[in-house]
Amino acid sequence: MYAIVEIAGHQYKVQQDQRLYVNRLKDDEGAKVSFDRVLLVDDGSKVSVGAPAVKGATVNATVDRHLKGDKVLVFKKKRRKGYQKLNGFRPSLTELVITGIALGSKPKKAAAKKAEDTGEKAAPKAAKKSEE
């Protein structure tokens, strides 16, 4: 089973027990986090595609550690001008361990309840309009 999830503005393909490096998150080390912006879930027999996200699907993970990535060098040069500039930076990263991918079936029931509620609420509004 795998899922495509949006974490901190980037999309990642994740599986159970996978280690993933993402941009620095605010959560502490050892904290459990869940991401509900799941764009696609494939469980082997069925593929669920969201519009834009799959309802009720979540990806659970734990924050393993915070670290800095490898140095990225930025080199600028203008030919025949004697201009050279070298800059570098190390991006701040968070290492996540994916603990599970959950497909929720409860939101379908909630959607049915919402449809019933809107049907009941629509009648009093119609009555108010007829009274005026």
C-alpha positions in Angstrom: 0.0 0.0 0.0 1.3 3.4 -0.8 0.0 7.0 -0.8 0.8 10.4 -2.2 0.7 13.0 0.5 1.3 16.7 0.6 3.7 17.7 3.4 4.8 21.3 3.9 3.9 22.2 0.3 5.6 19.3 -1.4 4.2 16.0 -2.6 5.8 12.7 -1.5 5.1 9.0 -2.3 5.1 7.2 1.1 4.8 3.6 2.3 4.6 2.0 5.7 7.9 2.1 7.7 9.5 4.4 5.2 12.0 7.1 6.3 11.4 10.5 4.7 13.3 13.7 4.8 11.1 16.9 4.5 11.5 20.6 5.1 11.8 21.4 8.8 8.6 20.9 10.7 7.7 22.7 14.0 7.0 19.5 15.9 9.4 18.2 18.5 11.5 15.0 18.1 9.5 11.9 19.0 6.1 13.7 18.4 3.4 11.9 16.4 2.0 13.8 13.5 -0.7 13.0 11.0 -1.2 14.5 7.5 -4.8 14.6 6.1 -3.9 16.1 2.8 -3.7 12.7 1.0 -4.0 13.0 -2.8 -3.9 9.4 -3.8 -4.1 6.0 -2.0 -3.3 2.6 -3.7 -4.0 -0.5 -1.5 -3.1 -3.0 -4.2 -6.6 -3.7 -5.5 -8.2 -0.3 -5.5 -6.9 3.2 -6.3 -8.6 6.1 -4.6 -7.9 9.5 -6.2 -9.0 12.7 -4.3 -10.3 15.9 -5.7 -8.1 17.4 -4.4 -7.8 15.2 -1.3 -9.1 11.7 -0.4 -11.8 12.2 2.3 -11.0 10.4 5.5 -7.6 9.3 4.5 -4.6 10.1 6.8 -0.9 9.4 6.9 0.5 8.9 10.4 4.2 9.5 11.1 6.6 10.2 14.0 9.3 12.8 14.0 12.6 10.9 14.3 15.0 13.9 14.4 15.9 17.3 13.0 19.1 17.7 11.0 20.8 19.8 8.4 21.2 18.5 4.8 24.3 18.4 2.7 25.8 21.7 1.6 24.4 23.1 -1.6 26.8 25.2 -3.6 25.6 28.2 -5.7 28.2 29.4 -8.1 27.7 32.6 -10.2 30.1 33.8 -12.9 30.0 36.3 -15.7 32.5 35.5 -18.4 35.2 38.0 -19.4 34.3 40.3 -16.5 36.2 38.8 -13.7 33.1 38.3 -11.6 32.8 35.1 -9.6 30.6 34.5 -6.5 30.4 31.3 -4.5 27.6 30.9 -1.9 26.5 27.8 0.0 23.8 26.7 2.4 22.7 23.7 4.3 18.9 23.1 4.3 17.1 22.4 7.6 15.4 19.0 7.4 13.1 16.8 9.5 13.3 13.0 9.3 9.9 11.3 9.5 9.1 7.6 9.9 5.8 6.7 8.3 3.8 4.6 10.9 0.7 4.0 8.9 -1.7 4.9 6.1 -5.4 4.9 7.1 -8.5 5.0 4.9 -11.4 6.3 6.9 -14.9 5.0 6.2 -16.6 7.1 8.8 -16.8 10.3 6.8 -19.1 8.6 4.3 -21.6 8.1 7.2 -21.1 11.7 8.2 -21.8 12.8 4.7 -25.1 10.9 4.8 -26.0 12.6 8.1 -25.1 16.0 6.6 -27.5 15.4 3.7 -30.3 14.5 6.2 -29.5 17.6 8.2 -29.6 19.9 5.2 -33.0 18.4 4.2 -34.4 19.2 7.6 -32.9 22.7 7.7 -34.2 23.5 4.2 -37.8 23.2 5.3 -37.7 25.9 8.0 -36.0 28.3 5.6 -38.7 27.8 3.1 -41.3 28.4 5.8 -39.7 31.7 6.7 -39.7 32.8 3.1 -43.4 32.0 2.7 -44.3 33.9 5.9 -42.7 37.1 4.6 
